[in-house]
Amino acid sequence: MKIMVAVKRVIDYNVKVRGKSDETGVETANVKMSMNPFDEIAIEEGVRLREAGTAEELIAVSIGPQGAQETIRTALAMGADRGIHVASDDDLEPLAVAKLLKALADKENPDLFILGKQAIDDDSSQTGQMLAALLGWSQGTFASKLELDGANTNVTREIDGGLETVRLAMPAVITTDLRLNTPRYASLPNIMKAKKKTIDAMSPADLGVDVTPRLTTLKVVEPSKREAGVIVETVDELLDKLKNEAKVI
């Protein structure tokens, strides 16, 4: 079995995100970047399947600027066998990413595609579902447990009412939730080994995919600051403020 995992380079989750002064986007200059946390979970699950003997090869894929190769190297240090970097400096939308991943799937013929359920920068949570639709594959989203059983896989997924288990025919697209596993830290020996692993470079044009954006960002601004709360002395005063100031009753 061959597994492909998509990993995205995002602003580190410990960094406070700030908008640019001209309101054209988010400030990324001199900002610490790292792998999307949900994608770390996806890589960890792929590595565990490979270590269990279920999969023979694990490929890490990243689409983005040159810095995305660092993210791929992190995936390789965690245990991926090789990487693919689709170089693009454009701000790619989920549909464009899904089309690029579909083109790579057609090229590599994987049996399983694992992605994080969403990226913490845009929170779209769309790419996995779009990829499954484009490929015509089964999909299991928000997975908190994954069990492969021959030509099928059982996915326990998190829903509003609790947990739902679905049985999917392979090939399939899986998107990972937080409780699926705990990603490992890359050890120093594995980091050194990752430097010798292969990363294939290509462009959207090489894959025959048009990544022209369909949306236009008008402006990006930080949320307005919340006003300080007010302490009231009595219930009657609270009711008066709710009725006459807030006008919610």
C-alpha positions as CSV (number, residue, x, y, z in Angstrom):
1,M,0.0,0.0,0.0
2,K,1.2,3.5,-0.8
3,I,0.1,6.4,1.3
4,M,0.3,10.1,0.5
5,V,0.0,12.8,3.1
6,A,-0.4,16.5,2.5
7,V,1.4,18.9,4.8
8,K,1.1,22.7,4.9
9,R,3.5,25.4,6.0
10,V,1.6,27.8,8.3
11,I,2.4,30.4,10.9
12,D,3.3,28.6,14.1
13,Y,0.4,28.1,16.5
14,N,2.3,29.9,19.3
15,V,2.7,33.1,17.3
16,K,0.1,35.9,17.6
17,V,-1.2,36.5,14.0
18,R,-1.2,40.2,12.9
19,G,-2.6,41.8,9.8
20,K,-0.5,43.9,7.5
21,S,-0.7,47.7,7.9
22,D,-2.2,48.1,4.4
23,E,-4.9,45.5,5.2
24,T,-3.9,43.3,2.2
25,G,-3.2,40.1,4.3
26,V,-1.5,38.6,7.2
27,E,2.1,39.6,8.2
28,T,4.5,36.7,7.5
29,A,7.8,38.5,7.3
30,N,10.2,37.3,10.0
31,V,7.4,35.2,11.5
32,K,8.1,31.6,12.7
33,M,6.5,29.0,10.5
34,S,5.9,25.4,11.1
35,M,3.8,22.4,10.0
36,N,0.1,22.6,10.4
37,P,-0.7,20.7,13.6
38,F,-3.5,18.6,12.0
39,D,-1.0,17.6,9.3
40,E,1.5,16.5,11.9
41,I,-1.3,14.1,13.1
42,A,-1.8,12.9,9.5
43,I,2.0,12.2,9.1
44,E,2.1,10.4,12.4
45,E,-0.8,8.1,11.3
46,G,0.9,7.4,8.0
47,V,4.2,6.5,9.8
48,R,2.3,4.2,12.2
49,L,0.7,2.4,9.3
50,R,4.1,2.0,7.6
51,E,5.7,0.8,10.8
52,A,2.9,-1.8,11.3
53,G,3.7,-3.2,7.9
54,T,0.3,-2.1,6.4
55,A,2.0,0.4,4.1
56,E,5.2,0.1,2.0
57,E,5.7,3.7,1.2
58,L,4.8,7.1,2.7
59,I,5.0,10.2,0.6
60,A,4.8,13.7,2.1
61,V,3.4,16.4,-0.3
62,S,3.5,20.2,0.3
63,I,2.3,22.9,-2.0
64,G,3.7,26.4,-1.5
65,P,6.8,28.6,-1.6
66,Q,10.4,27.5,-1.3
67,G,10.1,27.4,2.5
68,A,7.6,24.5,2.2
69,Q,10.6,22.2,1.7
70,E,11.4,22.7,5.4
71,T,8.0,21.4,6.2
72,I,8.6,18.4,4.0
73,R,12.0,17.8,5.7
74,T,10.1,17.8,9.0
75,A,7.8,15.1,7.7
76,L,10.7,13.1,6.4
77,A,12.4,13.3,9.8
78,M,9.1,12.0,11.4
79,G,9.3,9.0,9.1
80,A,8.1,9.7,5.6
81,D,10.1,8.0,2.9
82,R,10.2,10.8,0.3
83,G,8.7,14.2,-0.5
84,I,7.1,16.1,-3.3
85,H,7.2,19.9,-3.4
86,V,4.8,21.7,-5.8
87,A,6.4,25.2,-5.8
88,S,4.0,28.1,-5.9
89,D,4.2,31.6,-4.4
90,D,0.5,32.2,-5.0
91,D,-2.0,32.2,-2.2
92,L,-3.8,29.0,-3.3
93,E,-7.4,28.4,-2.6
94,P,-8.7,24.9,-1.4
95,L,-10.0,24.0,-4.8
96,A,-6.7,24.7,-6.5
97,V,-4.9,22.6,-3.8
98,A,-7.4,19.8,-4.3
99,K,-6.8,19.8,-8.0
100,L,-3.0,19.7,-7.6
101,L,-3.3,16.8,-5.1
102,K,-5.6,15.0,-7.5
103,A,-3.0,15.4,-10.3
104,L,-0.4,14.0,-8.0
105,A,-2.6,11.1,-7.0
106,D,-3.1,10.3,-10.7
107,K,0.7,10.3,-11.1
108,E,1.6,8.3,-8.0
109,N,-1.5,6.0,-7.7
110,P,-1.7,5.9,-3.9
111,D,-4.1,3.7,-2.1
112,L,-4.8,6.2,0.7
113,F,-4.6,9.9,1.0
114,I,-4.4,11.4,4.5
115,L,-4.8,15.1,5.2
116,G,-5.3,17.3,8.3
117,K,-9.0,18.2,8.7
118,Q,-8.2,21.9,8.3
119,A,-5.2,24.3,8.3
120,I,-5.0,26.7,11.2
121,D,-4.4,29.7,8.9
122,D,-7.5,29.8,6.8
123,D,-9.6,27.2,8.7
124,S,-11.4,26.3,5.4
125,S,-11.7,22.5,6.1
126,Q,-12.5,21.9,2.4
127,T,-9.5,20.4,0.7
128,G,-10.0,16.8,1.8
129,Q,-13.6,16.8,0.8
130,M,-12.9,18.4,-2.6
131,L,-10.1,15.9,-3.3
132,A,-12.3,13.0,-2.6
133,A,-15.0,14.4,-4.9
134,L,-12.4,15.0,-7.7
135,L,-11.0,11.5,-7.4
136,G,-14.3,9.8,-6.9
137,W,-12.9,8.1,-3.8
138,S,-14.5,7.2,-0.4
139,Q,-14.0,9.8,2.3
140,G,-13.8,9.7,6.1
141,T,-13.6,13.2,7.6
142,F,-12.7,14.3,11.2
143,A,-11.2,10.8,11.9
144,S,-10.4,10.0,15.6
145,K,-9.7,6.4,14.9
146,L,-8.5,4.5,11.8
147,E,-8.5,0.7,11.3
148,L,-7.5,-0.8,8.0
149,D,-9.1,-4.1,7.1
150,G,-7.9,-5.5,3.8
151,A,-9.7,-3.7,1.0
152,N,-11.7,-1.6,3.5
153,T,-11.1,0.8,6.3
154,N,-13.1,1.6,9.4
155,V,-13.1,5.3,10.4
156,T,-14.4,6.5,13.7
157,R,-15.3,10.2,13.1
158,E,-16.2,13.0,15.5
159,I,-19.7,14.5,14.9
160,D,-21.8,16.9,16.9
161,G,-23.7,14.1,18.6
162,G,-20.7,12.0,19.6
163,L,-18.9,9.4,17.4
164,E,-19.8,7.8,14.2
165,T,-18.0,4.8,12.6
166,V,-18.2,4.3,8.9
167,R,-16.7,1.5,6.7
168,L,-15.0,2.8,3.5
169,A,-13.9,0.9,0.4
170,M,-10.4,1.7,-0.6
171,P,-8.9,3.8,-2.1
172,A,-10.0,6.6,0.3
173,V,-9.3,10.1,1.5
174,I,-9.1,10.5,5.3
175,T,-8.9,13.8,7.2
176,T,-7.6,13.7,10.7
177,D,-8.9,15.1,14.0
178,L,-7.0,16.0,17.1
179,R,-7.7,12.7,19.0
180,L,-6.5,10.4,16.3
181,N,-2.9,10.2,17.8
182,T,-0.1,12.2,19.4
183,P,2.6,13.2,16.9
184,R,6.2,12.2,17.7
185,Y,9.1,14.5,17.9
186,A,11.7,14.1,15.2
187,S,14.9,12.8,16.8
188,L,18.3,14.3,15.8
189,P,19.4,11.1,14.0
190,N,16.2,11.1,11.9
191,I,16.6,14.8,11.2
192,M,20.1,14.1,9.8
193,K,18.7,11.1,7.8
194,A,16.0,13.3,6.4
195,K,18.6,15.5,4.7
196,K,19.5,12.6,2.4
197,K,15.9,11.7,1.5
198,T,14.5,12.7,-1.9
199,I,12.3,15.7,-2.5
200,D,10.9,15.9,-6.1
201,A,10.2,19.5,-7.2
202,M,7.6,20.5,-9.7
203,S,5.2,23.3,-10.5
204,P,1.4,23.6,-11.0
205,A,2.1,24.0,-14.7
206,D,4.0,20.6,-14.7
207,L,0.8,19.0,-13.4
208,G,-1.4,20.9,-15.9
209,V,-3.4,22.7,-13.2
210,D,-4.7,26.3,-13.4
211,V,-4.4,27.8,-9.9
212,T,-5.8,31.2,-10.8
213,P,-7.8,32.4,-7.8
214,R,-11.5,32.6,-8.0
215,L,-11.9,34.9,-4.9
216,T,-10.7,38.4,-4.3
217,T,-9.7,39.4,-0.7
218,L,-11.0,42.9,-0.1
219,K,-9.2,43.5,3.2
220,V,-7.8,41.7,6.2
221,V,-8.2,43.4,9.6
222,E,-7.9,42.4,13.2
223,P,-11.1,41.9,15.3
224,S,-12.2,45.0,17.2
225,K,-11.2,45.0,20.9
226,R,-14.0,44.0,23.3
227,E,-15.2,46.6,25.7
228,A,-14.6,46.1,29.4
229,G,-17.4,44.5,31.3
230,V,-19.6,46.3,33.9
231,I,-20.3,45.1,37.4
232,V,-23.8,45.7,38.6
233,E,-25.0,45.8,42.2
234,T,-28.5,44.4,41.9
235,V,-30.6,42.1,39.7
236,D,-32.9,45.1,39.0
237,E,-29.9,47.1,37.7
238,L,-28.9,44.2,35.5
239,L,-32.4,43.9,34.0
240,D,-32.5,47.6,33.4
241,K,-29.2,47.5,31.4
242,L,-30.2,44.5,29.4
243,K,-33.5,46.1,28.6
244,N,-32.6,49.7,28.0
245,E,-28.8,49.6,27.0
246,A,-28.2,46.2,25.4
247,K,-31.9,46.0,24.3
248,V,-31.8,42.2,24.3
249,I,-35.0,41.7,26.4
